[in-house]
């Protein structure tokens, strides 16, 4: 039977991960390994040279789970190193509370968990729901149905090495309200953070939610803004290949005389 490992960055008992894990049961044997507490925006942090506590439990419809006192990437790394018996056939991350588009990918613990799986040679798909106040499992019903469709196809077709799919689902009430699925590229988010001084020597980052150019055709933000599901292939090779020729024109030479 197909082995599916589910994780997230909102915590092992978040409504999104419960909806996702239960949806994946139609495709195979499901196990969960996720952070014990919310680790949103933790990025691709890996815990080294420190103790990492964990506990075994059950979530949702009797799904075995491990709650890890670490990051989403820790959860995948530990699972592949033996915290869970046997390697999964696929890692499915999410369903994140709130979208992960544009530069969000560099912050997202959910996307980073999928990337950690890719590093370990395991196909992975990350799912996010573009609804920041989704607090009930029912809010994720449509996104979970989308996840089941896309993961089924990913299992059948496979994914290239070091490549994941990043999927964002618009906040609609019914599956029929979606206009379809679009293959997209990363858009550009505009962050509106500000620094707030809480007390002497204490500050906090606050601000309005980010905006984006929703009119740039073919981007994830363009698609989700128009009630399309966006599917963006993301590769671990972060080389700016288009800049290589320009960079070769630089006079990058070490001095022969070091005096």
Number of C-alpha atoms within 10 A of each C-alpha: 7 12 18 23 26 32 35 39 33 25 25 26 19 22 22 30 31 24 24 29 28 19 20 25 17 11 17 15 15 21 24 30 27 37 26 22 17 20 20 19 19 19 21 22 16 14 14 8 5 6 9 13 10 17 11 11 13 15 18 15 11 10 16 14 23 23 22 22 21 24 31 36 29 24 30 28 19 16 21 19 13 10 14 17 9 11 17 20 16 23 28 28 33 34 32 33 26 18 24 27 26 17 14 19 19 15 16 23 31 35 35 27 33 34 30 25 29 24 15 16 17 21 26 30 31 30 33 27 28 21 17 12 10 17 13 12 15 14 20 28 19 21 32 28 15 22 26 19 14 18 23 16 12 17 15 9 9 13 18 12 14 20 22 26 24 27 31 30 31 25 23 18 14 10 13 9 13 19 14 13 18 18 15 20 21 22 20 18 16 12 14 11 12 11 10 12 11 10 8 6 6 8 11 11 10 11 12 9 10 11 12 16 14 18 12 13 13 16 23 30 30 22 28 25 18 14 17 21 26 29 24 21 17 18 14 13 9 7 8 7 9 8 9 10 9 9 10 9 8 8 7 8 6 7 7 6 5 5 4
